[in-house]
Amino acid sequence: MDAPHISFKPMEASNSGPKLTRRNLLAKGSCVLAGAALHLPSYLSSQSQQTPSVSAPIGPVMQTLSAYMAQAATRPLPPAVIEQTKDHILDTFAAMISGSQLPPGRAAIAFAQSYGGKPVATVATSTILCGPLEASLANGVLAHSDETDDSHSPSQSHPGCAVVPAALAAGEHFNISGSHFLRAVTLGYDIGPRLGVTLGGVNYQTETHRDPHATSEGFGAAAAAGCAASLDTRQMRLLLDYASQQSSGFTAWQRDTLHVEKAFVFAGMPARNGVTSALLVQAGWSGVDDVLSGPESFFAAYAPHANPQGLIDGLGERYEITRTNIKKWCVGSPIQAPLDAVQLLLNQHPFTPDQIRHVTVRVATREASIVDNRSLPDICLQHLVAVMLVLRTLTFRSAHDAALMKDPGILRQRAKVTLIGDEELEKHLPAREATVEILLNDGTALTQHVDAVRGTAENPMSREEIIAKSRDLIEPVLGPASSKALISAVLQLEQFTDIHPLSRLLRNSS
């Protein structure tokens, strides 16, 4: 059936009829359009999957990308990729659970409680069941309430905190299996980070003042949710159109000292936007078949000099989840390498805090500005180095203990720490390297350089280390028994024919 056609028949001049004016013509046209609009919903539901939305040709990048995305729900994954995806799901769940104890997480749970929606999707650590939009937003904020979640250096993004909540909410809505959930998450990591790299990676934010996290994570969340919804090839093209229209976020979040807006921009907003895109397209909304090319395209608006070919570079051969870092330390990314260096020095040399005269930490200039004497403990480099020197390790609790920022012993060591932005290390970005020099009172100089942070693709954490980190984050909130059950469930995801038993393990049963 053809789309409805509306035409205006020219009116013959008449001395007895009303005079034809521009106002009359517009009024008559408005009446006709209003009548047609009454039939719009039924038209959308019956025609949107059959009638192309535009006549413009679909470019080769969109053809390849949308076909790949549509096949992801049933495409087998390499065993090694499956295991790495489980690690990142577990790491993100742990971030969500620990984040519930922090101000952004508490605000997210309160929001979901107030604006519930249809009770189909889980909000972690609560008894709340709500709509998938509210759940994805809340769980995204939970996942980035802190600096605990994973990161993808080449794209300057944090894929897990948006992709996993989006896949979980959409997965509960569509009753998908554990294997389907794994594939949806893997696809989200493939699409979002590729977009971030294509936009320009570390330079995109500097050049445009737009936030690369929000944009790339929004596309990743949309891909994950679209996979959970089992969208076909054309629907995936429309999904990318709606993801493009919702691309948002700029770096004003840096002024919010409580991390709430950052959690929204990095995770809550892109997770919700991704699920919104999938649900709208699945409901039959129309859109543009190739938003990536042609006039007024996504790249024309956001990165005119970018090469869209980057979106399909290595697709199906290189899985971006294998290039995504899991943080060993629950602190800001620029502090990971310095803490690795301090730990190595503590393990190699027998010295006490009182024997230290001075500590110099060198990181990339851009990284130094992010973590230099910040007011929040988990993103303050000088404070965390002092905590590590005194306690000889760092846990989630000690990294977030605001009281330690006033502890006399910690302050005494913090006064010895100097942070230097190093132009040579700046050249090595996005690799986050660091050099730590500790000068002892007797004149001994100890130096340690870290060029591959623990948890990166170049120096990955073991499964045992990831489980240990997860327990440290989960047990204080859900208890040892629930922590053990959740970890076990994630590591056996393929055995779930329905992910609802998994999502129930995220809830607070008390």
Secondary structure in CASP SS format (residue, H / E / C, confidence):
PFRMAT SS
TARGET T0000
AUTHOR 0000-0000-0000
METHOD secondary structure of the structure
MODEL  1
M C 1.00
D C 1.00
A C 1.00
P C 1.00
H C 1.00
I C 1.00
S C 1.00
F C 1.00
K C 1.00
P C 1.00
M C 1.00
E C 1.00
A C 1.00
S C 1.00
N C 1.00
S C 1.00
G C 1.00
P C 1.00
K C 1.00
L C 1.00
T C 1.00
R H 1.00
R H 1.00
N H 1.00
L H 1.00
L H 1.00
A H 1.00
K H 1.00
G H 1.00
S H 1.00
C H 1.00
V H 1.00
L H 1.00
A H 1.00
G H 1.00
A H 1.00
A H 1.00
L C 1.00
H C 1.00
L H 1.00
P H 1.00
S H 1.00
Y H 1.00
L H 1.00
S H 1.00
S H 1.00
Q H 1.00
S C 1.00
Q C 1.00
Q C 1.00
T C 1.00
P C 1.00
S C 1.00
V C 1.00
S C 1.00
A C 1.00
P C 1.00
I C 1.00
G C 1.00
P H 1.00
V H 1.00
M H 1.00
Q H 1.00
T H 1.00
L H 1.00
S H 1.00
A H 1.00
Y H 1.00
M H 1.00
A H 1.00
Q H 1.00
A C 1.00
A C 1.00
T C 1.00
R C 1.00
P C 1.00
L C 1.00
P C 1.00
P H 1.00
A H 1.00
V H 1.00
I H 1.00
E H 1.00
Q H 1.00
T H 1.00
K H 1.00
D H 1.00
H H 1.00
I H 1.00
L H 1.00
D H 1.00
T H 1.00
F H 1.00
A H 1.00
A H 1.00
M H 1.00
I H 1.00
S H 1.00
G H 1.00
S C 1.00
Q C 1.00
L C 1.00
P H 1.00
P H 1.00
G H 1.00
R H 1.00
A H 1.00
A H 1.00
I H 1.00
A H 1.00
F H 1.00
A H 1.00
Q H 1.00
S H 1.00
Y C 1.00
G C 1.00
G C 1.00
K C 1.00
P C 1.00
V C 1.00
A E 1.00
T E 1.00
V C 1.00
A C 1.00
T C 1.00
S C 1.00
T C 1.00
I C 1.00
L E 1.00
C E 1.00
G C 1.00
P H 1.00
L H 1.00
E H 1.00
A H 1.00
S H 1.00
L H 1.00
A H 1.00
N H 1.00
G H 1.00
V H 1.00
L H 1.00
A H 1.00
H C 1.00
S C 1.00
D C 1.00
E C 1.00
T C 1.00
D C 1.00
D C 1.00
S E 1.00
H E 1.00
S H 1.00
P H 1.00
S H 1.00
Q C 1.00
S E 1.00
H C 1.00
P C 1.00
G H 1.00
C H 1.00
A H 1.00
V H 1.00
V H 1.00
P H 1.00
A H 1.00
A H 1.00
L H 1.00
A H 1.00
A H 1.00
G H 1.00
E H 1.00
H H 1.00
F H 1.00
N C 1.00
I C 1.00
S C 1.00
G H 1.00
S H 1.00
H H 1.00
F H 1.00
L H 1.00
R H 1.00
A H 1.00
V H 1.00
T H 1.00
L H 1.00
G H 1.00
Y H 1.00
D H 1.00
I H 1.00
G H 1.00
P H 1.00
R H 1.00
L H 1.00
G H 1.00
V H 1.00
T H 1.00
L H 1.00
G C 1.00
G C 1.00
V H 1.00
N H 1.00
Y H 1.00
Q H 1.00
T H 1.00
E H 1.00
T H 1.00
H C 1.00
R E 1.00
D C 1.00
P H 1.00
H H 1.00
A H 1.00
T H 1.00
S H 1.00
E H 1.00
G H 1.00
F H 1.00
G H 1.00
A H 1.00
A H 1.00
A H 1.00
A H 1.00
A H 1.00
G H 1.00
C H 1.00
A H 1.00
A C 1.00
S C 1.00
L C 1.00
D C 1.00
T H 1.00
R H 1.00
Q H 1.00
M H 1.00
R H 1.00
L H 1.00
L H 1.00
L H 1.00
D H 1.00
Y H 1.00
A H 1.00
S H 1.00
Q H 1.00
Q C 1.00
S C 1.00
S C 1.00
G C 1.00
F E 1.00
T H 1.00
A H 1.00
W H 1.00
Q H 1.00
R H 1.00
D C 1.00
T C 1.00
L C 1.00
H C 1.00
V H 1.00
E H 1.00
K H 1.00
A H 1.00
F H 1.00
V H 1.00
F H 1.00
A H 1.00
G H 1.00
M H 1.00
P H 1.00
A H 1.00
R H 1.00
N H 1.00
G H 1.00
V H 1.00
T H 1.00
S H 1.00
A H 1.00
L H 1.00
L H 1.00
V H 1.00
Q H 1.00
A C 1.00
G C 1.00
W C 1.00
S C 1.00
G C 1.00
V C 1.00
D C 1.00
D C 1.00
V C 1.00
L C 1.00
S C 1.00
G C 1.00
P C 1.00
E C 1.00
S C 1.00
F H 1.00
F H 1.00
A H 1.00
A H 1.00
Y H 1.00
A C 1.00
P C 1.00
H C 1.00
A C 1.00
N C 1.00
P H 1.00
Q H 1.00
G H 1.00
L H 1.00
I H 1.00
D C 1.00
G C 1.00
L C 1.00
G C 1.00
E C 1.00
R C 1.00
Y C 1.00
E H 1.00
I H 1.00
T H 1.00
R H 1.00
T C 1.00
N E 1.00
I C 1.00
K C 1.00
K C 1.00
W C 1.00
C C 1.00
V C 1.00
G C 1.00
S H 1.00
P H 1.00
I H 1.00
Q H 1.00
A H 1.00
P H 1.00
L H 1.00
D H 1.00
A H 1.00
V H 1.00
Q H 1.00
L H 1.00
L H 1.00
L H 1.00
N H 1.00
Q H 1.00
H C 1.00
P C 1.00
F C 1.00
T C 1.00
P H 1.00
D H 1.00
Q H 1.00
I E 1.00
R E 1.00
H E 1.00
V E 1.00
T E 1.00
V E 1.00
R E 1.00
V E 1.00
A E 1.00
T H 1.00
R H 1.00
E H 1.00
A H 1.00
S H 1.00
I H 1.00
V H 1.00
D C 1.00
N C 1.00
R C 1.00
S C 1.00
L C 1.00
P H 1.00
D H 1.00
I H 1.00
C C 1.00
L H 1.00
Q H 1.00
H H 1.00
L H 1.00
V H 1.00
A H 1.00
V H 1.00
M H 1.00
L H 1.00
V H 1.00
L H 1.00
R C 1.00
T C 1.00
L C 1.00
T C 1.00
F H 1.00
R H 1.00
S H 1.00
A H 1.00
H C 1.00
D C 1.00
A H 1.00
A H 1.00
L H 1.00
M H 1.00
K H 1.00
D C 1.00
P H 1.00
G H 1.00
I H 1.00
L H 1.00
R H 1.00
Q H 1.00
R H 1.00
A C 1.00
K C 1.00
V E 1.00
T E 1.00
L E 1.00
I E 1.00
G E 1.00
D E 1.00
E H 1.00
E H 1.00
L H 1.00
E H 1.00
K C 1.00
H C 1.00
L C 1.00
P C 1.00
A C 1.00
R C 1.00
E C 1.00
A E 1.00
T E 1.00
V E 1.00
E E 1.00
I E 1.00
L E 1.00
L E 1.00
N C 1.00
D C 1.00
G C 1.00
T C 1.00
A E 1.00
L E 1.00
T E 1.00
Q E 1.00
H E 1.00
V E 1.00
D C 1.00
A C 1.00
V C 1.00
R C 1.00
G C 1.00
T E 1.00
A C 1.00
E C 1.00
N E 1.00
P C 1.00
M C 1.00
S C 1.00
R H 1.00
E H 1.00
E H 1.00
I H 1.00
I H 1.00
A H 1.00
K H 1.00
S H 1.00
R H 1.00
D H 1.00
L H 1.00
I H 1.00
E H 1.00
P H 1.00
V H 1.00
L H 1.00
G C 1.00
P H 1.00
A H 1.00
S H 1.00
S H 1.00
K H 1.00
A H 1.00
L H 1.00
I H 1.00
S H 1.00
A H 1.00
V H 1.00
L C 1.00
Q C 1.00
L H 1.00
E H 1.00
Q H 1.00
F C 1.00
T C 1.00
D C 1.00
I C 1.00
H H 1.00
P H 1.00
L H 1.00
S H 1.00
R H 1.00
L C 1.00
L C 1.00
R C 1.00
N C 1.00
S C 1.00
S C 1.00
END
